[in-house]
Amino acid sequence: MADTALESDPASAPPQPGDYDFIVVSNRLPVDRVTVDGRSDWRRSPGGLVTALAPVMEHADGAWVGWNGAADEPLEEFDHSGMHLVPVDLSAREVELYYEGFANATLWPLYHDVIAPPEFHRTWWDAYRRVNRRFAEASAKAAAEGATVWVQDYQLQLVPAMLRQLRPDLRIGFFNHIPFPPLEIYAQLPWRQQVLEGLAGADLIGFQRPGDAQNFTRCVRRFLGAQSRQGVFAITDEDGAERQVEARAFPISIDSRHIAELAADPDVIDRARQIRHELGDPTTVLLGVDRLDYTKGIPHRLKAFGELLEDHRVSVEDCTLVQVASPSRERVEHYKTLRDEVESTVGRINGTYDTLEKTAIRYLHQSYPVEEMVALYLAADVLLVTALRDGMNLVAKEYVAARSRNNGVLVLSEFTGAAEQLRQALLVNTHDIDGVKNAMVRAIHMEPREAARRMRAMRKQVLEHDVKRWSSDFLSALQESR
């Protein structure tokens, strides 16, 4: 597996084992910088990954390796919320080339079925290699002898093999949070072999869906020439030793108990009532919650709703669509164009159908705390998830977890990972605008008994398969992988 993407610096000595038995490696540290009383401080990030892994780290004497989110800001290691944090420094130039460039303008569109055209630049690839090397070296330095290291997501696909070269004693897992593309699409990547070799440094590679694991295995057979059987393939390391690598699906989930508890909070329930009143107490509230990303199918959703108003199948007096579109990668050109398109469409529809008392679409281009999001879930009769391609889509699972009265309807794109688990949703092909429109109308008019039956089955799935079970399943399989 000798390759320029993975070569070690010959001048550097192998790192000595560190002190931590369990290492998580991700692009970002699990904390966000906040200002309290005029002073800068840290707050634990609210994401499900942090919720799932923080208790494991506390129990296993763990450390988290990641970037602090600010360019040109070197930080020393520090402890927070029971976790030891190992910052990896990035310059502004590296953020531009490695993160905004290769990760989000090359890999992201490529892995999402080329919904937007990926760009291939050698300077971006060089930065990606350098930064992955830095993450690998920081992880190797922190890991104790025989430690378990879990690398997260597409920004760090070279880390497993780099880390194995530095520390062959480690047990290494990798989880890909986004889709993995079919061979015919992945083949476009000029550095396809190097990326596969990087991933194959892991003992266990996790994907959201069985189809993603199958796509990866096909690519490994084609571009690495490895033989595989039931997702297990053999890799020969630089020392000539043969090693087994397994690729499997481990569908990620949410902290469903926490969402359900918030949904039962009287203050959150009161806020949900207030939201409906502020919207003019419509008969039906439709809700979309997304990052403002071209993979989420927001223009398709708006088009479908606008046509329903035009066809008089719904009216602004009875039905309102709330679209939360949290800011995302606003320095990237595709995202600027998408924001202009979405805001133009919202303005056109509202200008055509609004009355003095009622608004067709309430558009919110901002992020909200989880308590406000749960109140929105409770206020909404229908959640619309119309992604064009999505690894999982945890918003769908959050909505289901919040519906403790087993009411509400989920309209869900079949191109999401969640569609394979939430089969009782109204599944749609986002590209079929008429089909999306029909599903929206069906959701609006669904009999309460049918809605309850569907929601009850989905809630059972989400509550039983939460994010802690996801991490436990993966780490148990990783321990058995050798």
C-alpha positions as CSV (number, residue, x, y, z in Angstrom):
1,M,0.0,0.0,0.0
2,A,2.9,2.4,-0.5
3,D,1.5,5.6,-1.9
4,T,2.4,9.3,-1.7
5,A,-0.9,9.9,0.1
6,L,0.1,7.7,3.0
7,E,3.9,8.0,3.2
8,S,5.4,8.9,6.6
9,D,7.9,11.6,7.1
10,P,11.2,9.7,7.2
11,A,12.7,12.3,9.5
12,S,10.2,11.7,12.2
13,A,10.5,8.9,14.8
14,P,7.5,6.7,15.5
15,P,5.4,8.3,18.4
16,Q,5.5,6.8,21.8
17,P,2.2,5.5,23.2
18,G,0.1,8.0,25.0
19,D,-2.3,7.7,28.0
20,Y,-5.7,7.2,26.5
21,D,-7.4,3.9,25.8
22,F,-10.2,5.2,23.6
23,I,-9.7,8.0,21.0
24,V,-12.4,9.7,18.9
25,V,-11.1,11.5,15.9
26,S,-13.4,14.0,14.1
27,N,-13.0,17.1,12.1
28,R,-14.4,19.2,15.0
29,L,-13.9,19.0,18.7
30,P,-17.1,18.2,20.7
31,V,-17.2,21.7,22.1
32,D,-18.3,25.1,20.8
33,R,-16.8,28.5,21.9
34,V,-19.3,30.7,23.7
35,T,-19.1,34.1,25.4
36,V,-20.3,34.2,29.0
37,D,-20.2,37.5,30.9
38,G,-17.9,38.9,28.3
39,R,-15.4,36.1,28.7
40,S,-14.7,33.3,26.2
41,D,-15.5,29.8,27.3
42,W,-16.4,26.3,26.0
43,R,-19.8,24.5,25.9
44,R,-20.3,20.9,25.0
45,S,-21.8,20.6,21.5
46,P,-25.4,19.4,21.3
47,G,-24.9,16.8,18.6
48,G,-25.9,13.1,18.9
49,L,-22.3,11.9,18.3
50,V,-21.2,13.8,21.4
51,T,-24.1,12.5,23.4
52,A,-23.4,8.9,22.4
53,L,-19.6,8.9,22.9
54,A,-19.1,11.2,26.0
55,P,-20.1,8.5,28.5
56,V,-17.9,5.9,26.7
57,M,-15.0,8.3,26.9
58,E,-15.5,9.0,30.6
59,H,-15.7,5.3,31.3
60,A,-12.8,4.2,29.1
61,D,-10.4,7.1,29.9
62,G,-10.8,8.7,26.4
63,A,-9.6,11.6,24.4
64,W,-11.1,13.5,21.5
65,V,-9.0,14.7,18.6
66,G,-10.3,17.5,16.4
67,W,-10.2,21.1,15.2
68,N,-11.5,23.8,17.4
69,G,-13.3,25.6,14.5
70,A,-11.2,28.7,14.4
71,A,-8.4,29.2,11.9
72,D,-4.9,30.2,13.0
73,E,-5.6,29.7,16.7
74,P,-3.2,27.2,18.2
75,L,-4.5,25.6,21.4
76,E,-3.0,23.3,24.0
77,E,-4.7,20.2,25.1
78,F,-7.4,20.7,27.8
79,D,-10.2,18.9,29.7
80,H,-13.9,19.7,29.4
81,S,-17.1,17.9,30.5
82,G,-15.2,14.8,31.5
83,M,-13.3,14.6,28.2
84,H,-9.6,15.2,27.3
85,L,-9.6,17.3,24.2
86,V,-6.6,17.3,21.7
87,P,-6.9,20.3,19.3
88,V,-5.6,20.0,15.8
89,D,-4.6,23.4,14.5
90,L,-5.6,24.6,11.0
91,S,-4.5,27.7,9.2
92,A,-6.9,29.9,7.2
93,R,-5.4,28.6,4.0
94,E,-5.9,24.9,5.1
95,V,-9.5,25.7,6.0
96,E,-10.0,27.0,2.5
97,L,-8.2,24.1,0.7
98,Y,-8.8,21.1,2.9
99,Y,-12.3,21.8,4.4
100,E,-14.1,24.2,2.0
101,G,-12.2,22.8,-1.0
102,F,-11.5,19.0,-1.0
103,A,-14.0,18.0,1.7
104,N,-17.0,20.1,0.7
105,A,-16.5,21.0,-2.9
106,T,-14.9,17.7,-4.1
107,L,-16.0,14.8,-1.8
108,W,-19.4,16.2,-0.6
109,P,-21.0,16.6,-4.1
110,L,-19.3,13.4,-5.4
111,Y,-20.6,11.3,-2.5
112,H,-24.1,12.8,-3.0
113,D,-24.6,11.5,-6.5
114,V,-23.1,14.6,-8.2
115,I,-26.2,16.7,-7.5
116,A,-23.7,19.6,-7.9
117,P,-20.6,19.1,-10.0
118,P,-17.5,18.2,-7.9
119,E,-14.3,20.1,-8.5
120,F,-10.9,18.3,-8.6
121,H,-7.9,20.4,-7.7
122,R,-4.5,19.0,-6.9
123,T,-3.8,21.8,-4.4
124,W,-6.9,20.8,-2.5
125,W,-5.8,17.1,-2.5
126,D,-2.4,18.1,-1.2
127,A,-3.9,20.0,1.7
128,Y,-6.3,17.2,2.5
129,R,-3.3,14.8,2.8
130,R,-1.4,17.2,5.0
131,V,-4.3,17.8,7.3
132,N,-5.2,14.1,7.6
133,R,-1.5,13.4,8.4
134,R,-1.7,16.0,11.3
135,F,-4.9,14.3,12.7
136,A,-3.2,10.9,12.5
137,E,-0.1,12.1,14.3
138,A,-2.1,13.7,17.0
139,S,-4.1,10.5,17.5
140,A,-1.0,8.3,17.5
141,K,0.5,10.5,20.2
142,A,-2.6,10.4,22.4
143,A,-3.4,6.7,22.1
144,A,-2.2,4.2,24.7
145,E,-0.7,0.8,23.8
146,G,-3.5,-1.3,22.1
147,A,-6.0,1.5,22.3
148,T,-9.2,1.7,20.3
149,V,-9.4,4.7,17.8
150,W,-12.7,5.6,16.1
151,V,-12.3,8.0,13.2
152,Q,-15.4,9.9,12.0
153,D,-16.5,10.9,8.5
154,Y,-15.4,11.9,5.1
155,Q,-13.1,14.7,6.0
156,L,-10.6,12.2,7.5
157,Q,-10.6,9.2,5.1
158,L,-6.8,8.9,5.0
159,V,-6.4,8.8,8.7
160,P,-6.9,5.1,9.3
161,A,-4.0,4.0,7.1
162,M,-1.8,6.8,8.2
163,L,-2.5,5.9,11.8
164,R,-1.9,2.2,11.2
165,Q,1.5,3.0,9.8
166,L,2.4,5.1,12.9
167,R,0.8,2.7,15.4
168,P,0.1,-0.9,14.1
169,D,-0.9,-1.9,17.7
170,L,-4.1,0.1,17.6
171,R,-7.6,-1.2,16.9
172,I,-9.1,1.3,14.3
173,G,-12.7,1.9,13.3
174,F,-14.1,4.4,10.8
175,F,-17.6,5.6,10.3
176,N,-18.9,7.4,7.2
177,H,-21.8,9.6,8.1
178,I,-22.7,10.5,4.5
179,P,-23.6,8.2,1.6
180,F,-20.9,6.3,-0.3
181,P,-21.4,6.6,-4.0
182,P,-21.8,3.8,-6.6
183,L,-18.6,2.7,-8.4
184,E,-19.5,4.5,-11.6
185,I,-19.6,7.8,-9.7
186,Y,-16.8,7.2,-7.3
187,A,-14.6,6.4,-10.3
188,Q,-14.5,10.1,-11.2
189,L,-12.2,10.8,-8.2
190,P,-8.6,11.2,-9.5
191,W,-7.4,10.0,-6.1
192,R,-9.8,7.1,-5.8
193,Q,-7.2,4.5,-5.0
194,Q,-5.5,6.5,-2.3
195,V,-8.8,7.2,-0.5
196,L,-9.7,3.6,-0.5
197,E,-6.3,2.6,0.8
198,G,-6.7,5.2,3.5
199,L,-10.1,3.8,4.6
200,A,-8.8,0.2,4.4
201,G,-6.4,1.0,7.2
202,A,-9.3,0.5,9.6
203,D,-10.4,-2.9,11.0
204,L,-14.1,-2.0,10.7
205,I,-15.7,0.6,8.4
206,G,-19.2,1.6,9.2
207,F,-21.8,3.0,6.8
208,Q,-25.4,4.3,7.2
209,R,-27.0,1.7,4.8
210,P,-26.2,-1.7,3.4
211,G,-26.2,-0.2,0.0
212,D,-23.4,2.2,1.0
213,A,-21.3,-0.7,2.3
214,Q,-21.9,-2.6,-0.9
215,N,-20.9,0.4,-3.0
216,F,-17.7,0.7,-1.0
217,T,-16.9,-3.1,-1.4
218,R,-17.4,-2.9,-5.1
219,C,-15.0,0.0,-5.3
220,V,-12.4,-1.9,-3.2
221,R,-12.7,-4.9,-5.5
222,R,-12.3,-2.8,-8.6
223,F,-9.6,-0.3,-7.6
224,L,-7.6,-2.3,-5.0
225,G,-8.1,-5.7,-6.5
226,A,-9.1,-7.1,-3.1
227,Q,-11.4,-10.2,-2.9
228,S,-14.4,-9.8,-0.6
229,R,-17.1,-12.0,0.8
230,Q,-20.1,-10.7,2.7
231,G,-18.4,-7.3,3.2
232,V,-15.1,-8.7,4.5
233,F,-12.0,-8.3,2.4
234,A,-8.2,-9.0,2.8
235,I,-5.6,-6.2,2.8
236,T,-1.9,-6.7,2.7
237,D,0.0,-4.2,4.8
238,E,3.4,-2.8,4.1
239,D,5.1,-5.5,6.2
240,G,3.5,-8.2,4.1
241,A,1.0,-9.3,6.7
242,E,-2.5,-9.9,5.5
243,R,-5.3,-8.3,7.5
244,Q,-9.1,-8.6,7.4
245,V,-11.2,-5.5,6.9
246,E,-15.0,-5.5,7.3
247,A,-17.5,-3.0,5.8
248,R,-21.0,-3.0,7.4
249,A,-24.0,-0.9,7.9
250,F,-24.6,0.7,11.3
251,P,-27.5,3.2,10.9
252,I,-27.0,6.1,13.2
253,S,-29.7,7.5,15.3
254,I,-30.5,10.2,17.9
255,D,-30.8,10.7,21.6
256,S,-34.4,9.8,21.3
257,R,-35.1,9.7,25.1
258,H,-33.9,13.3,25.5
259,I,-36.1,14.5,22.6
260,A,-39.1,12.6,24.1
261,E,-38.5,14.2,27.5
262,L,-38.3,17.7,26.0
263,A,-41.6,17.0,24.2
264,A,-43.2,16.2,27.5
265,D,-41.9,19.4,29.1
266,P,-44.8,21.8,29.9
267,D,-42.8,24.8,28.8
268,V,-42.0,23.2,25.4
269,I,-45.7,22.3,25.0
270,D,-46.8,25.8,25.8
271,R,-44.2,27.1,23.3
272,A,-45.7,24.8,20.6
273,R,-49.1,26.3,21.2
274,Q,-47.7,29.8,21.0
275,I,-46.0,29.0,17.7
276,R,-49.3,27.9,16.2
277,H,-51.0,31.0,17.5
278,E,-48.2,33.2,16.0
279,L,-48.8,31.5,12.7
280,G,-52.5,32.5,12.8
281,D,-53.8,29.2,14.2
282,P,-53.9,27.4,10.8
283,T,-55.7,24.1,10.4
284,T,-52.5,22.4,9.3
285,V,-48.8,23.4,9.9
286,L,-46.3,21.8,7.5
287,L,-42.7,21.9,8.6
288,G,-39.3,21.6,6.8
289,V,-36.1,21.6,8.9
290,D,-32.8,21.5,7.0
291,R,-29.4,22.9,6.6
292,L,-29.4,25.2,3.6
293,D,-27.8,22.6,1.4
294,Y,-28.4,21.6,-2.2
295,T,-28.8,17.9,-1.2
296,K,-31.9,18.6,0.9
297,G,-34.4,19.2,-1.9
298,I,-35.8,22.5,-0.5
299,P,-36.6,24.0,-3.9
300,H,-38.5,20.8,-4.8
301,R,-40.6,21.1,-1.6
302,L,-41.3,24.8,-2.2
303,K,-42.3,24.1,-5.8
304,A,-44.7,21.4,-4.7
305,F,-46.3,23.6,-2.1
306,G,-46.6,26.5,-4.5
307,E,-48.3,24.3,-7.1
308,L,-50.8,23.0,-4.4
309,L,-51.7,26.6,-3.7
310,E,-52.0,27.3,-7.4
311,D,-54.2,24.2,-7.9
312,H,-56.4,25.2,-5.0
313,R,-55.8,21.9,-3.3
314,V,-54.6,23.8,-0.2
315,S,-55.3,27.4,0.8
316,V,-53.3,29.9,2.7
317,E,-56.2,30.4,5.1
318,D,-55.9,26.8,6.3
319,C,-52.3,25.7,5.6
320,T,-48.9,27.2,6.4
321,L,-45.5,25.9,5.6
322,V,-42.7,26.7,8.1
323,Q,-39.2,26.3,6.5
324,V,-36.2,26.4,8.8
325,A,-33.1,26.6,6.7
326,S,-30.0,26.9,9.0
327,P,-27.0,28.6,7.5
328,S,-24.4,26.3,5.9
329,R,-21.1,26.9,4.1
330,E,-22.1,30.4,3.0
331,R,-18.7,31.1,1.5
332,V,-19.1,28.3,-1.1
333,E,-20.6,29.5,-4.4
334,H,-23.2,26.7,-4.8
335,Y,-24.6,27.6,-1.4
336,K,-24.9,31.3,-2.2
337,T,-26.8,30.4,-5.4
338,L,-29.1,28.0,-3.5
339,R,-29.9,30.7,-0.9
340,D,-30.8,33.2,-3.6
341,E,-33.0,30.6,-5.3
342,V,-34.8,29.6,-2.1
343,E,-35.4,33.1,-0.9
344,S,-36.6,34.2,-4.4
345,T,-39.1,31.3,-4.5
346,V,-40.4,32.0,-1.0
347,G,-40.9,35.7,-1.9
348,R,-42.7,34.8,-5.1
349,I,-45.1,32.4,-3.5
350,N,-45.8,34.7,-0.5
351,G,-46.3,37.7,-2.8
352,T,-48.8,35.7,-4.8
353,Y,-50.8,34.0,-2.1
354,D,-50.4,35.9,1.2
355,T,-53.2,37.8,2.8
356,L,-53.1,40.5,5.4
357,E,-53.8,37.9,8.0
358,K,-52.1,34.8,6.7
359,T,-48.7,33.9,5.3
360,A,-48.1,30.9,3.0
361,I,-44.5,30.2,3.9
362,R,-42.7,31.3,7.1
363,Y,-39.0,31.2,6.1
364,L,-36.4,31.2,8.9
365,H,-32.8,31.3,7.8
366,Q,-31.2,30.7,11.2
367,S,-30.4,28.0,13.8
368,Y,-32.4,27.3,16.9
369,P,-31.7,25.5,20.2
370,V,-33.0,22.0,20.6
371,E,-35.9,23.1,22.9
372,E,-37.2,25.4,20.2
373,M,-36.9,22.7,17.6
374,V,-38.9,20.2,19.7
375,A,-41.6,22.9,20.1
376,L,-41.6,23.3,16.3
377,Y,-42.0,19.5,16.0
378,L,-44.9,19.5,18.3
379,A,-46.5,22.4,16.5
380,A,-46.3,20.8,13.1
381,D,-48.9,18.4,11.8
382,V,-46.7,17.2,8.9
383,L,-42.9,17.1,8.6
384,L,-41.6,17.3,5.0
385,V,-38.2,15.6,4.4
386,T,-37.5,15.8,0.6
387,A,-33.8,15.3,0.4
388,L,-32.3,14.4,-3.0
389,R,-29.6,12.3,-1.2
390,D,-28.9,11.9,2.5
391,G,-26.9,9.6,4.6
392,M,-29.6,9.3,7.3
393,N,-31.5,12.5,8.0
394,L,-31.9,12.7,11.8
395,V,-34.5,15.4,11.6
396,A,-37.0,12.7,10.6
397,K,-36.1,10.7,13.7
398,E,-36.3,13.7,15.9
399,Y,-39.8,14.5,14.7
400,V,-40.9,10.9,15.3
401,A,-39.4,10.9,18.8
402,A,-41.2,14.1,19.7
403,R,-44.7,12.8,18.7
404,S,-45.5,11.1,22.1
405,R,-49.3,11.3,21.3
406,N,-48.7,9.3,18.1
407,N,-50.1,12.0,15.9
408,G,-48.5,13.8,13.0
409,V,-47.4,12.5,9.6
410,L,-43.9,12.2,8.2
411,V,-43.4,12.7,4.4
412,L,-40.0,11.2,3.8
413,S,-37.8,11.0,0.7
414,E,-36.9,7.5,-0.3
415,F,-33.3,8.8,-0.9
416,T,-32.6,9.1,2.8
417,G,-31.1,6.4,5.0
418,A,-34.0,7.0,7.4
419,A,-36.4,5.7,4.7
420,E,-35.1,2.2,5.2
421,Q,-36.0,2.2,8.9
422,L,-39.1,4.4,8.9
423,R,-41.1,2.5,6.4
424,Q,-44.5,3.7,7.8
425,A,-43.7,7.2,6.6
426,L,-45.2,8.4,3.3
427,L,-42.3,7.7,1.1
428,V,-41.7,10.0,-1.9
429,N,-39.4,10.3,-4.9
430,T,-38.4,14.0,-4.5
431,H,-37.9,14.4,-8.3
432,D,-41.6,13.4,-8.8
433,I,-43.2,16.8,-8.0
434,D,-46.7,15.4,-8.6
435,G,-46.0,12.5,-6.3
436,V,-44.7,14.9,-3.6
437,K,-47.8,17.0,-3.9
438,N,-50.1,14.0,-3.6
439,A,-48.2,12.8,-0.5
440,M,-48.6,16.3,1.1
441,V,-52.3,16.3,0.5
442,R,-52.6,12.7,1.8
443,A,-50.7,13.7,4.9
444,I,-52.9,16.8,5.5
445,H,-56.1,14.7,5.3
446,M,-54.9,11.5,6.8
447,E,-57.4,9.9,9.3
448,P,-56.1,10.1,12.9
449,R,-56.3,6.3,13.3
450,E,-54.1,5.7,10.3
451,A,-51.7,8.4,11.4
452,A,-51.5,7.0,14.9
453,R,-50.8,3.5,13.6
454,R,-48.0,4.7,11.4
455,M,-46.4,7.0,14.0
456,R,-46.6,4.3,16.8
457,A,-44.6,1.9,14.7
458,M,-42.0,4.5,13.8
459,R,-41.6,5.7,17.4
460,K,-41.0,2.1,18.6
461,Q,-38.2,1.9,16.1
462,V,-36.6,5.2,17.0
463,L,-36.9,4.7,20.7
464,E,-35.4,1.2,20.7
465,H,-32.6,2.1,18.2
466,D,-31.1,5.3,19.7
467,V,-27.7,6.8,19.3
468,K,-26.3,5.0,22.3
469,R,-27.3,1.6,20.8
470,W,-25.6,2.7,17.6
471,S,-22.3,3.5,19.2
472,S,-22.5,0.3,21.3
473,D,-23.2,-1.9,18.3
474,F,-20.3,-0.4,16.4
475,L,-17.8,-0.6,19.2
476,S,-18.8,-4.1,20.0
477,A,-18.3,-5.2,16.4
478,L,-14.9,-3.4,16.4
479,Q,-13.7,-5.3,19.4
480,E,-14.7,-8.5,17.7
481,S,-13.1,-7.5,14.3
482,R,-9.8,-9.2,15.0
